[in-house]
Amino acid sequence: MAKTIKFNLICDNKPIRTIEDLQNNFSIEDVLEYYDNRLLHRWLEVRGYEEELEKVRAITTDSPDDPIEVAKQLIKIFNVISDDKKIEESVYILEYLKERQELYSI
């Protein structure tokens, strides 16, 4: 049987090995990207964080493309202290950059 390779996430330019590291260096932009590309799911699974993995898999929103609601749920799952205004600002910047990149590709 193949050995599972553990890997670190990078949040706020710091390696993340544990949930505590994630809480202390939480970056909405980074974590949302990891959530979208499912790297967060794999990291939780490899590290043995089954409870958090189930909660991340269970994230639901009224609109599947609502990153603000996803960010709020991720913050709740990982017990990160943040205010709603900061979340909305960070997500707005992300959406703007993503939209701009799409326009440049056209």
DOVODREN-977391 format. One line per 2 residues: number of its first residue (from 1); their letters; for each residue x negated, y, z of C-alpha. Coordinates in nm, 2 decimals. Each point is the difference from the previous one (the first is absolute). Layout:
NUM> a> X,Y,Z  ...
***
This chain:
1> ma> 0.00,0.00,0.00  -0.13,0.34,-0.10
3> kt> -0.09,0.25,0.28  0.21,0.31,0.01
5> ik> -0.22,0.31,-0.05  0.07,0.29,0.23
7> fn> -0.03,0.34,-0.14  0.03,0.36,0.13
9> li> 0.24,0.27,-0.10  -0.15,0.35,-0.04
11> cd> 0.21,0.27,0.16  -0.13,0.36,0.03
13> nk> -0.33,-0.13,-0.13  -0.05,-0.24,0.29
15> pi> 0.01,-0.38,-0.01  0.32,-0.15,0.17
17> rt> -0.05,-0.34,0.17  0.28,0.01,0.26
19> ie> 0.34,0.15,0.06  -0.16,0.23,0.25
21> dl> -0.24,0.13,-0.28  0.30,0.05,-0.22
23> qn> 0.18,0.20,0.27  -0.30,0.22,0.08
25> nf> -0.08,0.07,-0.37  0.35,-0.01,-0.15
27> si> 0.02,0.17,-0.33  0.34,0.02,-0.16
29> ed> -0.14,0.02,-0.35  -0.23,-0.30,0.04
31> vl> 0.26,-0.22,0.18  0.27,0.08,-0.25
33> ey> -0.23,-0.10,-0.28  -0.09,-0.33,0.18
35> yd> 0.37,-0.06,0.05  0.09,0.06,-0.36
37> nr> -0.28,-0.22,-0.14  0.07,-0.26,0.28
39> ll> -0.35,0.01,0.12  0.14,0.09,0.35
41> hr> 0.20,-0.32,-0.01  -0.30,-0.21,-0.08
43> wl> -0.22,0.17,0.26  0.27,-0.07,0.27
45> ev> 0.02,-0.36,-0.11  -0.37,-0.06,0.00
47> rg> -0.05,0.17,0.33  0.28,-0.21,0.16
49> ye> 0.23,0.29,0.08  0.32,-0.20,-0.07
51> ee> 0.24,0.22,0.20  -0.11,0.32,-0.19
53> le> 0.00,-0.19,-0.33  0.36,-0.10,0.05
55> kv> 0.10,0.35,0.08  -0.18,0.14,-0.31
57> ra> 0.17,-0.26,-0.22  0.33,0.10,0.15
59> it> -0.03,0.37,-0.09  0.32,0.12,-0.17
61> td> 0.10,0.34,-0.12  0.31,0.14,-0.16
63> sp> -0.22,0.08,-0.30  -0.29,-0.24,-0.07
65> dd> -0.20,0.30,-0.13  0.03,0.20,0.32
67> pi> -0.36,0.02,0.13  0.10,0.23,0.29
69> ev> 0.23,-0.27,0.15  -0.26,-0.27,-0.07
71> ak> -0.26,0.21,0.17  0.22,0.06,0.30
73> ql> 0.07,-0.37,0.04  -0.38,-0.08,-0.03
75> ik> -0.08,0.25,0.27  0.26,-0.16,0.22
77> if> -0.13,-0.35,-0.06  -0.36,0.10,0.08
79> nv> 0.10,0.23,0.29  -0.17,0.30,-0.14
81> is> 0.08,0.34,0.14  0.09,0.25,-0.27
83> dd> 0.26,0.27,-0.07  0.25,-0.01,-0.29
85> kk> -0.12,0.33,-0.15  -0.36,-0.14,-0.04
87> ie> 0.14,-0.32,-0.16  0.21,0.19,-0.25
89> es> -0.30,0.23,-0.10  -0.23,-0.30,-0.05
91> vy> 0.25,-0.19,-0.21  0.09,0.31,-0.20
93> il> -0.37,0.04,-0.09  -0.03,-0.36,-0.10
95> ey> 0.31,0.02,-0.22  -0.14,0.32,-0.16
97> lk> -0.33,-0.16,-0.08  0.16,-0.32,-0.13
99> er> 0.23,0.20,-0.23  -0.29,0.21,-0.12
101> qe> -0.20,-0.31,-0.08  0.29,-0.14,-0.20
103> ly> 0.03,0.33,-0.20  -0.38,-0.01,-0.08
105> si> 0.03,-0.35,-0.12  0.26,0.10,-0.25
***
